[in-house]
Amino acid sequence: MSPSIPDLAQDIIRIHKVITRALNVGMNKAIEHLQSGVTSPQALLGYRSYIHSLATVLGSHHQSEDLIIFPAFQKVLPLTPYSQLIAEHHQIETLLAPIPEQISVLSGDAPEGGLREIDTILQEIFNIWVPHIRIEEGNFTHAALNAVMNLEEQETVSQAIGKYSQEHSDPPYWIMPFVLFNLELDDRMSMAANFPPMIMDELIPKVWKEQWAPMKPYLLE
């Protein structure tokens, strides 16, 4: 699979799609589990790994924007409201802080409280997230970026984002499948084109298969 032509605008939209879908799934499944009484730690195993992955990917995405994307874009697209976007990142970071504790609650004797808390947290994040990404996607369009950055410059930023994301994918046997399988097939293949072949050919389908299997009910085919 050959690497795709750099397209930062689409890269940003794809990771937004991952997170948007995961927020919706996280909220909907919390309510479903509460309503159906599916609250044993084993039954919630996939949900716990899914929510961990969501929090990790969302936090890493915002850090990569603050450290890599925004500094690069501020030079060429100075009219974007970066201060507002960064402030909203901090709001979401604060909301994410209790997630690890609530994941632990899901493993205890009264997981219902954890499900309710996670649903509430994700609802609050979603309310910030939707208008937040609308600003980003409205400013960081394909046309806008191509007008001010050549392909080499886009590739440099794209590689830096990829490196940062890989360094903050813990554990990778959850994070990599989470990212790929929260995307529809076309977007998934576009993203996978930039991954080392071993990830798609060996690690996800074979080496990591049992570790991410509990998450499958929450992912796309």
C-alpha positions as CSV (number, residue, x, y, z in Angstrom):
1,M,0.0,0.0,0.0
2,S,1.7,3.2,-1.2
3,P,1.6,6.4,1.0
4,S,-1.1,8.9,0.0
5,I,-0.5,12.4,-1.1
6,P,-0.3,14.7,1.9
7,D,-3.6,16.3,2.7
8,L,-3.6,17.9,6.2
9,A,-7.2,19.1,5.9
10,Q,-8.4,15.5,5.4
11,D,-6.1,14.2,8.1
12,I,-7.7,16.5,10.6
13,I,-11.2,15.7,9.4
14,R,-10.5,11.9,9.8
15,I,-9.3,12.1,13.4
16,H,-12.3,14.3,14.1
17,K,-14.6,11.6,12.7
18,V,-12.9,9.0,14.9
19,I,-13.5,11.1,18.0
20,T,-17.0,12.2,17.1
21,R,-18.2,8.7,16.5
22,A,-16.5,7.5,19.7
23,L,-18.1,10.2,21.8
24,N,-21.5,9.2,20.4
25,V,-20.9,5.5,21.0
26,G,-19.5,6.1,24.4
27,M,-22.7,8.0,25.5
28,N,-25.1,5.7,23.8
29,K,-23.6,2.5,25.1
30,A,-23.4,3.8,28.7
31,I,-27.2,4.3,28.6
32,E,-27.7,0.9,26.9
33,H,-25.7,-0.9,29.5
34,L,-27.6,0.8,32.3
35,Q,-31.0,0.1,30.8
36,S,-30.1,-3.5,30.0
37,G,-28.4,-4.2,33.3
38,V,-25.1,-5.2,31.5
39,T,-22.9,-4.1,34.3
40,S,-20.5,-7.0,35.2
41,P,-16.8,-6.1,34.9
42,Q,-16.4,-8.8,32.2
43,A,-19.3,-7.6,30.2
44,L,-17.9,-4.1,30.4
45,L,-14.4,-5.1,29.5
46,G,-14.7,-3.8,25.9
47,Y,-16.4,-0.6,27.0
48,R,-13.6,0.1,29.5
49,S,-10.9,-0.3,26.8
50,Y,-13.0,1.8,24.4
51,I,-13.3,4.7,26.8
52,H,-9.7,4.5,27.7
53,S,-8.8,4.7,24.0
54,L,-11.2,7.6,23.4
55,A,-9.7,9.6,26.3
56,T,-6.1,8.8,25.1
57,V,-6.8,9.7,21.5
58,L,-8.7,12.9,22.3
59,G,-6.0,14.1,24.7
60,S,-3.2,13.2,22.2
61,H,-5.0,14.9,19.3
62,H,-5.4,18.2,21.2
63,Q,-1.8,18.1,22.4
64,S,-0.6,17.6,18.8
65,E,-2.7,20.6,17.8
66,D,-1.2,22.8,20.5
67,L,2.4,21.7,20.0
68,I,2.6,21.0,16.2
69,I,-0.5,22.0,14.1
70,F,-1.4,25.4,15.6
71,P,2.2,26.7,15.6
72,A,2.6,25.7,12.0
73,F,-0.7,27.1,10.9
74,Q,-0.5,30.4,12.9
75,K,2.3,31.5,10.5
76,V,0.2,31.2,7.4
77,L,-3.5,31.3,8.7
78,P,-3.2,34.0,11.4
79,L,-6.9,34.9,11.5
80,T,-8.1,31.6,13.0
81,P,-9.1,32.1,16.7
82,Y,-6.3,30.0,18.1
83,S,-6.7,31.3,21.7
84,Q,-10.3,30.2,21.8
85,L,-9.4,26.8,20.4
86,I,-6.6,26.3,22.9
87,A,-8.9,27.4,25.8
88,E,-11.4,24.8,24.7
89,H,-8.7,22.2,24.6
90,H,-8.0,23.0,28.3
91,Q,-11.7,22.7,29.1
92,I,-11.9,19.3,27.5
93,E,-8.6,18.2,29.2
94,T,-10.2,19.2,32.6
95,L,-13.3,17.2,31.8
96,L,-11.2,14.1,30.8
97,A,-9.2,14.1,34.1
98,P,-11.8,11.9,36.0
99,I,-12.1,9.3,33.2
100,P,-9.4,6.9,34.5
101,E,-11.0,6.9,38.0
102,Q,-14.5,6.2,36.4
103,I,-13.0,3.4,34.3
104,S,-11.8,1.8,37.5
105,V,-15.3,2.2,39.0
106,L,-16.5,0.0,36.1
107,S,-14.4,-2.8,37.4
108,G,-15.9,-2.6,40.9
109,D,-19.1,-3.8,42.6
110,A,-21.2,-0.7,41.6
111,P,-20.3,0.1,38.0
112,E,-23.6,1.9,37.4
113,G,-22.1,5.0,39.0
114,G,-19.2,4.9,36.6
115,L,-21.4,4.5,33.6
116,R,-23.5,7.5,34.6
117,E,-20.4,9.7,35.3
118,I,-18.8,8.7,32.0
119,D,-22.0,9.5,30.1
120,T,-22.2,12.9,31.8
121,I,-18.6,13.7,31.1
122,L,-18.9,12.7,27.4
123,Q,-22.1,14.8,27.1
124,E,-20.2,17.9,28.4
125,I,-17.2,17.2,26.1
126,F,-19.5,16.7,23.1
127,N,-21.2,20.1,23.7
128,I,-17.8,21.7,23.4
129,W,-16.4,19.4,20.7
130,V,-19.0,20.0,18.0
131,P,-18.7,23.8,17.6
132,H,-15.0,23.4,18.3
133,I,-14.3,21.2,15.3
134,R,-16.6,23.3,13.2
135,I,-14.2,26.2,13.6
136,E,-11.2,24.1,12.9
137,E,-12.6,22.5,9.8
138,G,-14.0,25.8,8.6
139,N,-10.6,27.4,8.8
140,F,-8.3,24.5,7.9
141,T,-9.9,23.6,4.6
142,H,-8.1,21.8,1.7
143,A,-8.2,25.0,-0.3
144,A,-7.0,27.2,2.5
145,L,-4.0,25.0,3.4
146,N,-3.0,24.3,-0.2
147,A,-3.0,28.1,-0.8
148,V,-0.4,28.7,1.9
149,M,1.5,25.4,2.3
150,N,3.2,23.2,-0.4
151,L,3.0,19.4,-0.3
152,E,6.5,19.2,1.4
153,E,5.4,21.5,4.2
154,Q,2.2,19.6,4.7
155,E,4.1,16.3,4.7
156,T,6.5,17.7,7.4
157,V,3.6,18.6,9.6
158,S,1.8,15.3,8.9
159,Q,4.9,13.2,9.8
160,A,5.4,15.2,13.0
161,I,1.7,14.5,14.0
162,G,2.1,10.8,13.2
163,K,5.2,10.5,15.3
164,Y,3.6,12.3,18.2
165,S,0.5,10.2,18.0
166,Q,2.5,6.9,17.9
167,E,4.5,8.0,21.0
168,H,1.2,8.7,22.8
169,S,-0.7,5.6,21.8
170,D,-0.8,3.6,25.1
171,P,-1.4,0.8,24.7
172,P,-1.0,0.5,20.9
173,Y,-2.9,-2.8,20.8
174,W,-6.1,-0.8,21.8
175,I,-5.4,2.6,20.3
176,M,-4.5,1.6,16.7
177,P,-7.6,-0.6,16.2
178,F,-9.7,2.0,17.9
179,V,-8.6,4.7,15.5
180,L,-8.9,2.6,12.4
181,F,-12.2,0.9,13.2
182,N,-14.0,4.1,14.2
183,L,-13.7,5.1,10.5
184,E,-15.8,4.0,7.6
185,L,-13.8,1.8,5.1
186,D,-12.7,4.6,2.7
187,D,-11.3,6.8,5.4
188,R,-9.8,3.8,7.2
189,M,-7.9,2.7,4.1
190,S,-6.7,6.3,3.5
191,M,-5.4,6.5,7.1
192,A,-3.9,3.0,6.9
193,A,-1.9,3.9,3.8
194,N,0.5,5.9,6.0
195,F,1.0,3.1,8.6
196,P,3.8,0.6,8.4
197,P,2.5,-2.5,6.6
198,M,3.2,-4.7,9.6
199,I,0.5,-2.9,11.6
200,M,-2.2,-3.8,9.2
201,D,-0.9,-7.2,8.1
202,E,0.4,-8.7,11.3
203,L,-0.1,-6.7,14.5
204,I,-3.8,-5.8,14.3
205,P,-5.2,-9.0,12.8
206,K,-2.9,-11.5,14.5
207,V,-0.5,-10.4,17.3
208,W,-3.0,-8.0,19.0
209,K,-6.2,-9.8,18.0
210,E,-7.1,-11.1,21.4
211,Q,-6.3,-7.9,23.2
212,W,-8.6,-5.6,21.2
213,A,-11.3,-8.3,20.6
214,P,-13.5,-7.1,23.5
215,M,-13.8,-3.7,21.8
216,K,-15.2,-5.1,18.6
217,P,-18.9,-4.6,19.6
218,Y,-18.2,-0.8,19.7
219,L,-16.3,-0.6,16.4
220,L,-17.2,-0.7,12.8
221,E,-16.7,-3.8,10.7
